[in-house]
Amino acid sequence: MLLLSVLALSAINKVYAAIGPTVTLDYGTFTGHRDDSAGIISYRGIRYADAPVGELRWRAPISPPTNNLGNVDATQFADACIQTAQTTIAAGFSEDCLFGNVYIPTTKAANETLPVLVWFHGGGFQGGSTHDIPNSNPMVQPPAYPVVFVSFEYRLGQFGFLGGARVKNDGDLNIGLLDQRAALRWVQRYIGKFGGDKSRVTIWGQSAGAGSTMFHLLAEGGNPGGLFRAAMGDSPSLNFMPAYTDPYVEGIFDQFASFAGCGGKGDEVMKCLRFVDGSRLALAGSQTIGARTSTLFTFAPIIDDAFLKERPVEAFKNGRFAHVPVLFGSNTNEGAWWSAFLPNPAANTSMTNATETTVFNFLQGQFATLTRASFDRAVAQFYPLSDYGTFSLQGQQMYGEMRYICTASLITGGAFDQGLPAYQFHYNNPILGSDHTAELTAFFSSSPPSDEGDKDLFAAMREYWTNFAATGIPRAKNAPSWSAVTTSAGSPRIRLQPGSLGLEEFTSALAARCAFWHGISGELNV
């Protein structure tokens, strides 16, 4: 009996032995930070690809790294990718930015593998980084289902989404997305070393990060390549997507090359751009977006005829996407404040002298091929000024729906049409606000809210999301059941509201507005 007890105790100790803070891969040994108060071991600044500089600018990433890195201190973030608004390369940013971060719960048993949640940050494909995730990452530990949480930097703006035939002929397009794809392959190769289950990978992001997960669903004609088994997205962004040869794209290239000092170089332009100092490229990117005063995001994914061959609306309507479970949604006030950021007063609907033409200019600045005739039809049939009172609120509703809200409906409805599990959410928080990014407080805030309704809501949201990553079904204790959508419009959806958490219908009026925007997808290039 004593021998059995000793053997049993030994087995228990072996199963529940804490994982150490050092992990050895085939190209280096990484020592992270163990935080017992947060219950997390974090590994930050893990290089997943060679530095994309010099001859590797505007080329697909080389991953895993080709050189052995030896012993690496992985307790701090590495440099983030240069953001397009920067006029120079600020401290903490670099072209050499292809790094990832891994967070593991200390409660993970030594021989246990956990589901993996891969996060792609937002920022309009021109900004953002992984550094916003706190070390006390609440998504890693209960009350959420324990997961291995991974985040990756990817090239942004002019470094990650420069388009045009000259890039295609001497490089690669959409390389920010190719960075992400390489990161997912890195997960398949190495996440087992961190206790993650490579067969249970869910990709997730917000805004441009949710747009990224959408594009991975569409990539290579809808081939997930065994890289993930489910996808989630908060406020998926439907951006203007012309072909790489479109004059709009070529015009951006010419403008950027000129600001970089490489204008007029003909066939040598890419060689020139790869030779230019990185600080000059940073300034040139800032100058390019600064010259386009009606446009929020100049650099973004485009049709490249390789990685992305089809625009989202057409692909989701015709079932040409990765057939995996999805969870996507949006916030009530997705369109708030965007126009106010525009320097051009003729496209800034917050100006006191704004008119309906101002609203049109705002929307056309984001979707360059939108015609005035289609805009006028949208206003007359779906967005009359009398419903909103001000041009600012009218433009806010139009932009929020055409870019974000209707995109969540498109993805979940398209999945339903293919017989796939699909879940849609609507975040509506009268207390803390429901603007774009507002829901992220539920997932990543390191301090709990003071309101009990918010506390309960945030706990439920973390459980819904992590249980979906673990099982493919969003469940939460002491919270309503979240039913899969049962219509092509993505209805029903769950209303994430403090004190009023439950299912709601995606209204017929909203579905009609979304159908209008998606019905002119060819005109909008979306």
Salt bridges, closest charged atoms under 4 A:
ASP26 OD2 - ARG189 NH2 2.95
ASP36 OD1 - ARG34 NE 2.80
GLU55 OE1 - ARG59 NH2 3.58
GLU95 OE2 - ARG57 NH2 2.78
ASP96 OD1 - ARG47 NH1 2.75
GLU153 OE2 - HIS131 NE2 3.85
ASP170 OD1 - ARG59 NH2 3.23
ASP170 OD2 - ARG274 NH1 3.08
ASP179 OD1 - ARG155 NH2 2.70
ASP197 OD2 - ARG200 NE 3.08
GLU220 OE1 - ARG181 NH2 3.92
GLU250 OE1 - ARG166 NH2 3.00
ASP254 OD1 - ARG166 NH2 2.71
GLU310 OE2 - ARG320 NH2 2.59
GLU314 OE2 - ARG320 NH2 3.63
GLU334 OE1 - HIS436 ND1 2.60
ASP376 OD1 - ARG372 NE 2.89
GLU401 OE1 - ARG513 NE 2.79
GLU452 OE2 - LYS455 NZ 3.32
GLU463 OE1 - LYS477 NZ 3.07
GLU504 OE2 - HIS426 ND1 2.61
GLU504 OE2 - ARG493 NE 2.90
GLU504 OE1 - ARG495 NH1 3.36
